[in-house]
């Protein structure tokens, strides 16, 4: 899948500043794109409280902000990313903050040998992998690779796009999920009737397809970007050698996303969402959140 892989790399190579802004606590209410990455990181940092001297690996470290936040808590950090621009930015940020830029390397989560060198000083207590699994060829292989880098009893935190969120959006994602997944094996009479029923009940023209970024790179809807069902997570992680622990919900939507900026003021929408983010274990997150993080323990 080299073409898809290259498009993912191009997409994220164009978003370095977007991620830097998303982690900036002073910009949470003003950044154009909802700062979901900030809340995902805060949830993780809270799990490290009371866990001194952790050795933390970031598989898909991006521009380095999450690892810097972890290092600021006194932990030892290493990371890798497969996007040139992200690795270069992370190295610069490490240097600027007095950390060794050699702790960041270019590697792929799908090929353990590319980042195995980071374990030469010892296996890791914790590994995070944020925003990566939607784009890979084999989720199982990636989780097994993370398992190899962890000590027994070490924990992993991995993020996914939430497939069940489609049942809340009432847009093209709802239509596609029902027709392509829920009714995937249904006879034609049922699928044709269901399609006709849904036609007047969901907004199939929204959200608009994101084919390219502002600078002409592949947009999110032009790259491989899978969704995952949270109900499948225990089995997937157990197959990879982990004990499934819990799910953290994040990127809450207080009302149907199509109403943001139309029926509901954007600032009001964001404040209500921020309030919901305070409880990442709220069961409503299974439908109100577009993403989630799985915590699991290496057996």
C-alpha positions as CSV (number, residue, x, y, z in Angstrom):
1,X,0.0,0.0,0.0
2,X,2.8,2.5,-0.8
3,X,0.5,5.0,-2.4
4,X,-1.8,5.2,0.6
5,X,1.2,5.3,2.9
6,X,2.7,8.2,1.0
7,X,-0.5,10.1,1.1
8,X,-0.7,9.7,4.9
9,X,2.8,11.0,5.2
10,X,2.1,14.0,3.0
11,X,-1.1,14.8,4.9
12,X,0.6,14.9,8.3
13,X,3.7,16.5,7.0
14,X,1.5,19.5,6.3
15,X,0.0,19.7,9.8
16,X,3.0,20.3,12.1
17,X,1.8,23.8,13.2
18,X,-1.8,22.6,13.6
19,X,-0.7,20.1,16.2
20,X,1.6,22.5,18.0
21,X,-1.4,24.9,18.3
22,X,-3.8,22.1,19.4
23,X,-1.5,21.4,22.5
24,X,-1.2,25.1,23.4
25,X,-3.3,25.6,26.5
26,X,-3.5,29.3,25.8
27,X,-5.2,28.7,22.4
28,X,-7.8,26.1,23.3
29,X,-10.8,28.3,22.7
30,X,-9.4,30.0,19.6
31,X,-7.8,27.3,17.4
32,X,-10.0,26.7,14.3
33,X,-9.9,22.9,14.8
34,X,-11.3,21.5,18.1
35,X,-8.3,20.7,20.3
36,X,-9.1,17.0,20.9
37,X,-5.4,16.2,21.0
38,X,-5.0,18.4,24.1
39,X,-7.7,16.4,26.1
40,X,-6.3,13.1,24.9
41,X,-2.9,14.1,26.3
42,X,-4.3,15.4,29.6
43,X,-6.1,12.1,30.2
44,X,-2.8,10.3,29.7
45,X,-0.7,12.6,31.9
46,X,-3.2,12.0,34.7
47,X,-2.5,8.3,34.5
48,X,1.2,9.0,35.1
49,X,0.6,10.8,38.4
50,X,1.9,8.7,41.2
51,X,4.0,6.7,38.8
52,X,7.6,8.1,39.2
53,X,10.5,7.4,36.8
54,X,8.6,5.9,34.0
55,X,10.3,5.1,30.7
56,X,7.8,6.2,28.0
57,X,7.7,5.4,24.3
58,X,5.7,7.5,21.9
59,X,4.9,5.5,18.7
60,X,3.9,8.3,16.3
61,X,5.3,11.2,18.3
62,X,4.4,13.9,15.8
63,X,5.9,17.3,16.5
64,X,7.0,16.3,20.0
65,X,4.6,18.1,22.3
66,X,3.2,15.1,24.1
67,X,6.7,13.7,24.9
68,X,7.8,17.1,26.1
69,X,4.9,17.2,28.5
70,X,5.8,13.7,29.7
71,X,9.4,14.7,30.2
72,X,8.4,17.7,32.1
73,X,6.8,15.3,34.7
74,X,10.3,13.8,35.2
75,X,10.0,10.7,33.0
76,X,12.5,9.3,30.5
77,X,11.2,9.6,27.0
78,X,11.8,8.2,23.5
79,X,9.8,8.5,20.3
80,X,9.5,7.9,16.7
81,X,7.4,9.0,13.7
82,X,7.4,8.2,10.0
83,X,6.8,11.7,8.8
84,X,9.9,13.7,7.9
85,X,8.5,17.1,9.0
86,X,7.2,15.8,12.3
87,X,10.5,14.2,13.2
88,X,12.4,17.3,12.3
89,X,10.1,19.5,14.4
90,X,10.2,17.1,17.3
91,X,14.0,17.1,17.2
92,X,14.1,20.9,17.2
93,X,11.7,21.1,20.1
94,X,13.8,18.6,22.1
95,X,17.0,20.6,21.4
96,X,15.3,23.8,22.4
97,X,14.1,22.3,25.7
98,X,17.4,20.7,26.6
99,X,16.6,17.1,25.6
100,X,18.6,14.9,23.4
101,X,17.3,15.1,19.8
102,X,18.7,11.6,19.2
103,X,15.8,10.3,21.4
104,X,13.6,10.9,18.4
105,X,14.0,8.8,15.3
106,X,12.2,8.2,12.1
107,X,10.5,4.8,12.0
108,X,7.3,3.0,11.3
109,X,4.9,1.4,13.8
110,X,4.3,-1.4,11.4
111,X,8.0,-2.5,11.3
112,X,9.4,-3.3,14.7
113,X,13.0,-3.4,13.4
114,X,12.8,0.3,12.5
115,X,12.4,1.4,16.1
116,X,13.9,-1.6,18.0
117,X,17.0,0.4,18.7
118,X,15.1,2.5,21.2
119,X,14.8,-0.5,23.5
120,X,18.6,-0.9,23.7
121,X,18.7,1.0,27.0
122,X,15.8,-1.2,28.3
123,X,12.2,-2.0,27.7
124,X,9.5,0.6,28.3
125,X,7.1,1.0,31.2
126,X,4.5,2.7,29.1
127,X,3.9,3.3,25.4
128,X,1.5,5.7,23.7
129,X,0.3,5.6,20.1
130,X,-2.0,8.5,19.3
131,X,-3.6,9.1,15.9
132,X,-1.8,6.3,14.2
133,X,-3.9,3.1,14.1
134,X,-6.6,4.5,11.8
135,X,-3.9,4.7,9.0
136,X,-2.1,1.3,9.3
137,X,-2.5,-1.9,7.3
138,X,-2.6,-4.2,10.3
139,X,-3.7,-3.1,13.8
140,X,-2.7,-6.4,15.3
141,X,0.8,-6.2,13.9
142,X,1.2,-2.6,15.3
143,X,0.0,-3.7,18.8
144,X,2.3,-6.7,18.8
145,X,5.2,-4.4,17.9
146,X,4.4,-2.1,20.8
147,X,4.1,-5.2,23.1
148,X,7.7,-6.2,22.1
149,X,8.9,-2.8,23.3
150,X,7.2,-3.1,26.8
151,X,8.3,-4.8,29.9
152,X,5.8,-7.4,31.3
153,X,3.2,-5.4,33.2
154,X,3.9,-2.3,31.1
155,X,0.9,-0.3,29.8
156,X,-0.1,1.0,26.4
157,X,-2.4,3.8,25.5
158,X,-3.7,3.7,21.9
159,X,-6.2,6.0,20.2
160,X,-8.9,5.1,17.6
161,X,-11.6,6.8,15.7
162,X,-15.0,5.8,17.2
163,X,-17.2,3.9,14.7
164,X,-20.2,4.2,17.0
165,X,-20.1,8.0,16.8
166,X,-21.6,7.5,13.3
167,X,-24.9,6.6,14.9
168,X,-25.1,10.1,16.4
169,X,-24.0,12.3,13.5
170,X,-27.0,11.9,11.2
171,X,-24.8,12.7,8.2
172,X,-23.0,10.8,5.4
173,X,-21.1,8.9,8.0
174,X,-24.3,7.6,9.5
175,X,-25.6,6.5,6.1
176,X,-22.3,4.8,5.1
177,X,-22.0,3.0,8.4
178,X,-25.5,1.6,8.3
179,X,-25.4,0.6,4.7
180,X,-21.8,-0.6,4.4
181,X,-21.3,-2.1,7.9
182,X,-24.6,-2.9,9.6
183,X,-26.4,-4.1,6.4
184,X,-23.2,-5.4,4.7
185,X,-24.6,-8.9,4.3
186,X,-28.3,-8.1,3.9
187,X,-30.2,-9.1,0.7
188,X,-30.8,-6.4,-1.9
189,X,-34.5,-5.9,-1.0
190,X,-33.5,-4.9,2.5
191,X,-30.6,-2.6,1.5
192,X,-32.7,-0.9,-1.2
193,X,-35.5,-0.3,1.3
194,X,-33.1,0.9,4.0
195,X,-31.4,3.3,1.6
196,X,-34.7,4.8,0.6
197,X,-35.7,5.2,4.2
198,X,-32.4,6.9,5.2
199,X,-32.4,9.2,2.2
200,X,-34.7,11.7,3.8
201,X,-33.5,11.2,7.4
202,X,-29.8,11.9,7.2
203,X,-27.8,14.8,5.7
204,X,-25.7,12.9,3.1
205,X,-24.1,16.0,1.7
206,X,-22.3,16.8,5.0
207,X,-19.7,17.1,6.2
208,X,-18.0,18.1,2.9
209,X,-15.2,15.8,1.8
210,X,-11.8,17.0,2.8
211,X,-9.9,16.1,-0.3
212,X,-6.9,18.4,0.1
213,X,-5.4,20.7,2.8
214,X,-5.1,24.4,2.3
215,X,-1.6,23.9,0.9
216,X,-2.7,21.3,-1.6
217,X,-1.6,18.1,0.3
218,X,-4.0,15.1,0.6
219,X,-6.9,15.8,2.9
220,X,-8.1,13.5,5.6
221,X,-10.8,12.0,3.4
222,X,-8.2,11.3,0.7
223,X,-6.1,9.0,2.9
224,X,-6.6,5.7,4.7
225,X,-8.4,6.7,7.9
226,X,-10.3,3.7,9.4
227,X,-12.8,3.8,12.2
228,X,-12.9,1.1,14.9
229,X,-15.7,-0.2,17.1
230,X,-14.9,0.1,20.8
231,X,-16.7,-3.2,21.4
232,X,-14.1,-5.0,19.4
233,X,-11.2,-3.7,21.5
234,X,-10.9,-6.3,24.3
235,X,-10.5,-9.1,21.7
236,X,-8.0,-7.2,19.6
237,X,-5.8,-6.3,22.5
238,X,-6.0,-9.8,24.0
239,X,-4.9,-11.2,20.7
240,X,-1.9,-9.0,20.7
241,X,-0.8,-10.2,24.2
242,X,-2.4,-7.5,26.3
243,X,-5.0,-7.4,29.1
244,X,-7.7,-4.9,28.2
245,X,-8.1,-2.4,31.0
246,X,-10.4,0.5,30.1
247,X,-11.5,3.1,27.5
248,X,-11.0,6.9,27.8
249,X,-13.5,8.8,25.7
250,X,-12.5,12.1,24.2
251,X,-13.5,14.7,21.6
252,X,-17.1,15.0,23.0
253,X,-19.9,16.6,20.9
254,X,-22.6,18.2,23.1
255,X,-25.0,18.2,20.2
256,X,-25.1,16.9,16.6
257,X,-22.0,18.2,14.9
258,X,-23.8,19.6,11.9
259,X,-25.4,22.2,14.2
260,X,-22.1,23.7,15.4
261,X,-21.9,27.2,14.1
262,X,-25.5,27.1,12.8
263,X,-28.1,26.4,15.5
264,X,-25.5,26.6,18.2
265,X,-22.8,29.2,18.5
266,X,-19.3,27.8,18.0
267,X,-18.0,29.2,21.3
268,X,-21.1,27.8,23.2
269,X,-20.5,24.4,21.5
270,X,-16.9,24.4,22.5
271,X,-17.6,25.3,26.1
272,X,-20.2,22.6,26.5
273,X,-17.8,20.1,24.9
274,X,-15.0,21.2,27.3
275,X,-17.3,20.5,30.2
276,X,-18.0,17.0,29.0
277,X,-14.2,16.3,28.5
278,X,-13.9,16.5,32.3
279,X,-15.1,12.9,32.6
280,X,-13.5,10.6,30.0
281,X,-15.3,7.6,31.5
282,X,-18.8,9.0,30.9
283,X,-20.6,6.1,29.2
284,X,-22.3,8.6,26.8
285,X,-18.9,9.0,25.2
286,X,-19.5,5.8,23.3
287,X,-21.8,7.8,21.1
288,X,-21.0,11.5,21.7
289,X,-17.2,11.1,21.1
290,X,-15.5,10.7,17.8
291,X,-12.5,9.1,19.3
292,X,-11.3,7.0,22.2
293,X,-8.1,5.7,23.9
294,X,-7.7,2.1,25.0
295,X,-5.5,1.4,28.0
296,X,-4.1,-2.2,28.2
297,X,-1.4,-4.1,30.2
298,X,1.2,-6.2,28.6
299,X,0.9,-9.8,29.8
